[in-house]
Amino acid sequence: MDIEFPRYERNEACRRIDLEFVARFSGAIPSRDEVRAELALISGVDPAAIALDRLSPRAKKGEIRGKGRIYDDPAAMKAGER
């Protein structure tokens, strides 16, 4: 899976990175867990510290567009998410 980041902004007050991404894939559409694991691998954080808002798969194009947040650690995510 190849991922591009049209938006990748650090939010120091919330201890997180706000992002929009486009993930390109071949074959079956990846699950949310697979996307989260790939983002964790790229960013070097625990997958439990990644919140995904929306994923819009486009199977014919072989891509997923999404939005999410990568927190510094799971504790920061717990404090920042509802």
Contacts in CASP RR format, 6 or more apart in sequence:
PFRMAT RR
TARGET T0000
AUTHOR 0000-0000-0000
METHOD contacts of the structure
MODEL  1
MDIEFPRYERNEACRRIDLEFVARFSGAIPSRDEVRAELALISGVDPAAI
ALDRLSPRAKKGEIRGKGRIYDDPAAMKAGER
1 23 0 8 1.000
1 24 0 8 1.000
1 25 0 8 1.000
1 30 0 8 1.000
1 34 0 8 1.000
1 35 0 8 1.000
1 38 0 8 1.000
2 23 0 8 1.000
2 24 0 8 1.000
2 25 0 8 1.000
3 21 0 8 1.000
3 22 0 8 1.000
3 23 0 8 1.000
3 24 0 8 1.000
3 38 0 8 1.000
3 39 0 8 1.000
3 42 0 8 1.000
4 21 0 8 1.000
4 22 0 8 1.000
4 24 0 8 1.000
5 19 0 8 1.000
5 20 0 8 1.000
5 21 0 8 1.000
6 20 0 8 1.000
6 21 0 8 1.000
6 22 0 8 1.000
7 18 0 8 1.000
7 19 0 8 1.000
7 20 0 8 1.000
8 17 0 8 1.000
8 18 0 8 1.000
8 19 0 8 1.000
8 20 0 8 1.000
9 17 0 8 1.000
9 18 0 8 1.000
9 19 0 8 1.000
10 16 0 8 1.000
10 17 0 8 1.000
11 17 0 8 1.000
11 18 0 8 1.000
14 71 0 8 1.000
14 76 0 8 1.000
14 80 0 8 1.000
15 71 0 8 1.000
15 72 0 8 1.000
15 73 0 8 1.000
15 76 0 8 1.000
16 69 0 8 1.000
16 70 0 8 1.000
16 71 0 8 1.000
16 72 0 8 1.000
16 76 0 8 1.000
16 77 0 8 1.000
16 80 0 8 1.000
17 43 0 8 1.000
17 69 0 8 1.000
17 70 0 8 1.000
18 68 0 8 1.000
18 69 0 8 1.000
19 67 0 8 1.000
19 68 0 8 1.000
19 69 0 8 1.000
19 70 0 8 1.000
20 65 0 8 1.000
20 66 0 8 1.000
20 67 0 8 1.000
20 68 0 8 1.000
21 39 0 8 1.000
21 65 0 8 1.000
21 66 0 8 1.000
21 67 0 8 1.000
21 68 0 8 1.000
22 63 0 8 1.000
22 64 0 8 1.000
22 65 0 8 1.000
22 66 0 8 1.000
23 30 0 8 1.000
23 35 0 8 1.000
23 38 0 8 1.000
23 63 0 8 1.000
23 64 0 8 1.000
23 66 0 8 1.000
24 62 0 8 1.000
24 63 0 8 1.000
25 62 0 8 1.000
25 63 0 8 1.000
25 64 0 8 1.000
26 62 0 8 1.000
27 62 0 8 1.000
29 57 0 8 1.000
29 59 0 8 1.000
29 62 0 8 1.000
29 64 0 8 1.000
30 38 0 8 1.000
30 64 0 8 1.000
32 52 0 8 1.000
32 55 0 8 1.000
33 47 0 8 1.000
35 52 0 8 1.000
35 55 0 8 1.000
35 64 0 8 1.000
36 47 0 8 1.000
36 50 0 8 1.000
36 52 0 8 1.000
37 47 0 8 1.000
39 47 0 8 1.000
39 50 0 8 1.000
39 70 0 8 1.000
40 46 0 8 1.000
40 47 0 8 1.000
40 49 0 8 1.000
40 50 0 8 1.000
43 50 0 8 1.000
43 70 0 8 1.000
45 70 0 8 1.000
45 71 0 8 1.000
45 72 0 8 1.000
45 73 0 8 1.000
46 73 0 8 1.000
46 74 0 8 1.000
48 74 0 8 1.000
48 77 0 8 1.000
49 70 0 8 1.000
49 71 0 8 1.000
49 72 0 8 1.000
49 73 0 8 1.000
49 74 0 8 1.000
49 76 0 8 1.000
49 77 0 8 1.000
50 68 0 8 1.000
50 69 0 8 1.000
50 70 0 8 1.000
50 71 0 8 1.000
50 77 0 8 1.000
51 68 0 8 1.000
51 69 0 8 1.000
51 71 0 8 1.000
51 77 0 8 1.000
51 81 0 8 1.000
52 66 0 8 1.000
52 67 0 8 1.000
52 68 0 8 1.000
53 66 0 8 1.000
53 67 0 8 1.000
53 68 0 8 1.000
53 69 0 8 1.000
54 66 0 8 1.000
54 67 0 8 1.000
54 68 0 8 1.000
55 64 0 8 1.000
55 65 0 8 1.000
55 66 0 8 1.000
56 64 0 8 1.000
56 65 0 8 1.000
56 66 0 8 1.000
57 63 0 8 1.000
57 64 0 8 1.000
58 64 0 8 1.000
58 65 0 8 1.000
69 77 0 8 1.000
71 77 0 8 1.000
71 80 0 8 1.000
END
